[in-house]
């Protein structure tokens, strides 16, 4: 048994994938040639980015509201080459009632945050639309809804400062006011 260690320096602009393959040749007859080689394939590298927008802004208390969540794979590799799900942490404000989640592709489970059935190639975008209603008595005058994207196992996210985003929507109170004026007189005569 022999151990050989190599140290290499990767250029500042490497190719999307670097394969490390090693082969050993015997000096003479080798009875088990099937174990003379090996390969180390690096993990898939991608840059997942997420954004969220709430509309309308401002929104009236008790009115409908929608959110659009975009997840973009800025590359260089496809996320679907290893597995086809991403996890979103999407804690909607307690002021959003009865949210309905509609993904552009695949299935989104709001209880687990797992978005499955996605193919997200380099420069690909998937969208999750959420429709709900603002509580008539919201807990605050500003609704903050945040989202965080986490890549699946086997995918290295090479830039992590774009994995979270927050939408801020101002809430305005509305009222249906009516006014009645009365002077207490029921009959009026000309000249009075």
C-alpha angles and dihedrals in degrees: 000000000000131000120210120187125198126190116201132182116225116219119244089249105042125176116263092260132026117193121205111204126172130187129185124205122201123229094231131351118350112200094199109039093162092082099051098098142044141173134212111204111194122232121271110269119211138153109226114193128184135198134180131197127184121206139234102029115216097030127193120241108260093020129119118268133187134199128202117204116191121192113194127190104212090187154178091184134029115254092215092065090083105024136337108236138082129192123232123195101207112166102179115205117267085242092072112087127202099354117200117203120210117180121200088227135006127005128303120204109200092194095060100021090230115144107195135181094045129144107196111179124185108295090012123140131203124189133211115195120198123195122191145136129257113239114255085232105037118193092234141015090243124051115211117194118180133192132193126187122210122191120233122258112287094032119102113207102216096194116037103172090085096052095096135051137170133210118208119198123181115223120216123194116233130198136188102225127184129183131206123188123200131173094191095245116119101180127043125190125201110268095022 
